[in-house]
């Protein structure tokens, strides 16, 4: 009886091991780099916004689809708005509308492997920071003297940090609810999905395989390292009830930022998706004052 149970146990362990290997090497990596594509059926025109369609070709020949939203008066600055993982440009239309009221133009676009844009894989800023530079090139062609800022939420925040480090033509940034290191947040998400159970070597193996598939080095996606090379002014914001990315990551980014002009806003009661809503008018006054002050410099 004992021998039979032992054989059954060995067979079960073998099956679990094979299943684990398949998930780690052939399923989980694609879950990391291939987010679900969504597109919201709403346009700037439907919200009464003046806009122009913007098509940007990246350095590696990927077509990014977006809009340039224009205020009715002469713009004082332009904000590049970057959505989170699995998001799309339409998520920022309401914010873009608010910005126009103060003479602030914006560029919103679907990131690579998102929405209506091309590209097969998301690389969490490794290539996306170069995509942002292509957008900056386009802005400079149209208005070479316009102040350029960047605003990123979640994944978009990580991309914005890396873009600020990579392209000094971006003069200031607003960073919301983002992570410090790609390998850490992948581990955090996998642990959450498994009900609190996590093995770091498994998530690291899946991420390493994802890097091979998408041809990027995940170890270079470290916003906590990038902020140490950023001198531009930055406003960081994070909800203290963030269920996806702990606010301590946002605080660490703020503390490590080299910029002499930086601020950290902890939004009480806010989770991962409602920093603006929970922050209310006080938070809006904060980011608006920050953008307008930077536009005067």
N, C-alpha and C positions, 0 to 999 in steps of 0.2 A: 504493500500500500504506500509506504514511504517513497519507494523508488518511482512509483507511478506519479505521485504528487510532485516529486522532484522533476520528472520529465515534463509534466504539464507546466510547471513553473518556468522551466528553461524555455519551452516553446513560447509561452506567453511573453517572457522577457524579450525573446528574439523578435516576436511580432511587434511588441511595443517599440523596440529599438529601431526596427525597419521603418515603422510608421513615423517615429520621431525624426529619423534621418530624412525621409521623404518630405515631411513638413518643413524641416529646417532648411533643406537645400533646394527644394523644388516648389514650395508653396509660399513660405514666409517671406523670402526675398522679394517676390513679385508684389506681395501685399505692402511692402515698404515703399517700393519705387513706382508702383502703378496705382495711383489713387483713382477712385471712381470719378468719372467725368460728369459734371452737371452743367446745365445752362438754364438760366431763368429767363422766361419769356417776357421780358420787360426791356424797354429801350429808354435812353435819355429823353427822347421826344415825348414819350408818354408821361414823363415827370416834368415836362416843361423846361427841359434843359437844352441849352445850345451846345451842340457837340459836333465833332468830326470823327469819322471812323479812322482808326490808326492801325496800320499793318506794319509790323516791324520784322525784319529778317535778322535772325541772330547770326553770330559768328560761325556757327555750325549749320547754317541754312535751315533753321526751323522758323516757321511763320507764326508770329504772335499776333493775336487779334485783340484789339482794344478800342478805346475811345479817348479823345481829348475833350474834356468838358471845359467850356469857356464861360467866364463871368460876363455880364453885360457891360461892365466897365473895363477899363484897361487893367490887366492883371498885375498884381504886385508880386506874385510868386506862383510857382507851379509845384504841386505835390504829386509824386509818384506813389500810387496806392497799391499795396501788394496783399492779396488775399491769403488765407490759410490753406492747409492741406485739404484737397477735395472741394475747394471753393471755386468761385468764379468772379469775374469783373463786376457782374450785376450786384453783388453783395455790397459794393461800395457806392452805388448810385445815390443813395440818400445822403451819405456823408459828402459826396461830391456836390450835391445840391446845396448843403449848408455852407460849404466853402465858397461857392460862387457869390453868396450874399455879402462876402467880405472882400471880393475882388481876387480870390484865390482860384486859379485854374487847377486842373488835375488831369492826370493820365491814369486810367485804370485799364487793366488788361488781364487776359487769362494767361497764367504762367504756363511754361512748357509742360506738356502732359496733362493740362487742365482745360476745361471748358471747350471753346472753339479753337484753341491754339493747337499747333502741331507738337510733335515730340512724343516719344514713347515712354520716357522715364523722367521722374522727378528726382533731382539730385540734391535737394535741400540747401541750395546756395552755391554748390561747387561750380556749376555752369550758369546758374541763374544770376549770379552777380555780374557776369559778362553780358547777359541779356539786358540787365538794367543799364549797363553802359551804352548798349545800342539804343535804348530809349533816350538816354541823356544826349546822345549824338543827334537824334531827331529833334529834341527840344531845342538844342543849341542852334540847329539849322534854321528853325522857325523864329526864335527869339534869343539871340546870343547873350543878352544882358539880364534875362529873367532869372531871379533867384530860384534855385532848385532844392526842394526838400523831398524827403521820402518818409512814408508812413506804412509800416508793416504790422500785421497782426498774426500771432501764432507762427506758423511756418514763414509767413510774410515778414515777421519781425526778425527771424534768423537771417533771411535773405537780405533784408534791409541793412542789418549790421555788417554783413560781409560786403555788401555793395558800398557802404560808407568807407570801409577800409580800402576797398579796391579802387574806387573812383572818387578822388578828392573834389571833383566838380560838383558832387552832391554836398550841399553846404550845411544841412542840418537834418535831423531825423527824429521821428516819433516811433517808439518801439513798444508794442503791446504784447503781453502774455506769451513770451517766447522762452526757448530753452537755452541751456549753456553749451551742451555737447550732444551731437547726434547719437552717439552710442549710448549715452545715458537715457535720453528720452525714448529711444527704441526699446531699451530694457524696461523702462517705466510703463510704456504702453502695453508691452507683451505681458508684464506682470499683472497689470490691471485686467487685461482680457482673460487671464487665467485665474481670476479670483484671488489675487494676492500671492500666487505661487510663481516664482521666477527663478530661472537659472541663467546667470549672466553669460556663461560660455555659449549657451544656445542662441541667445539674442545676438551676441557678437558674431557667431558663425553665420547666422542668417544675414546680418548686415554686411559682413565681408563678402558673402556670395552676391548680395545685391549690388555691391560696388563693382564686382567683376562683370555682372550682367550689363550694368549701365555705364561701365567704363569711367568710374570716378573713385576717388579715394575717400571713404567715409571719415578717416582719421583727420582729414583736413577741414571737416565741417565742425568747427569749434567756435561758436560766437563768443564764448568766454575768453578765447585767445584773441579774436579779432578786435574786441572792444579795447584791448590794451594798446592798439595802434590807431585809435580813432581820436582825432583832435576836434572834430566838428561838434557843435552843441547837440545834445541828445536829451529828449524827454522820455523817460521810461515810465510805463504804467502797467499795473498788474492787479488782478482781483485777489483778495485774501482768501476767497473760497474757491479758487480755481481747482476744478476737479481733474483736469488733464495735465496741466503744467504748473507745478507748485510755485507759489509766489516767491519762494526763497531763491529760485533760479533768476527771476527778474531782479531781485535785490543784489544778487551776486554779480550780475552783468553791470548794474549801476556802480557797484563798489569798485569793480575792476576797470571801468571805462577811464581812459586817459584824459578825456576831455575836461577842461577846466570849467566848462559851462554845462552842467548836467543836473538832472533832477529826477527823483523817484517818487511816483504817486501810487500809493497803495489804496485801491478802491474797496472800501468796506462793503462786504456782502456780495461782491461781484464774483461770478464764476468765470469760465473760460470764454463764453460767448456774449457776455452782456456787460462788459466794462463800461461802454459808452452809456448804456441805459441806466446802470446803477450809479455811475459817476454823476449823471445828471448835469445840471447847469454849471455846477462848480468845476467839474472836469472839463466841460466844453470851454469855459472861460480860461482854464489853464492852457489847453492846447491851442486855442485861438490866439491868446496873448503871446504864446511861444512862437507861433508861425509869423504873426504880424511883426513881432520884434526882430526876428531873424530877417524878414524881408526888407527891413530898413537898413541893414548893415551893408 
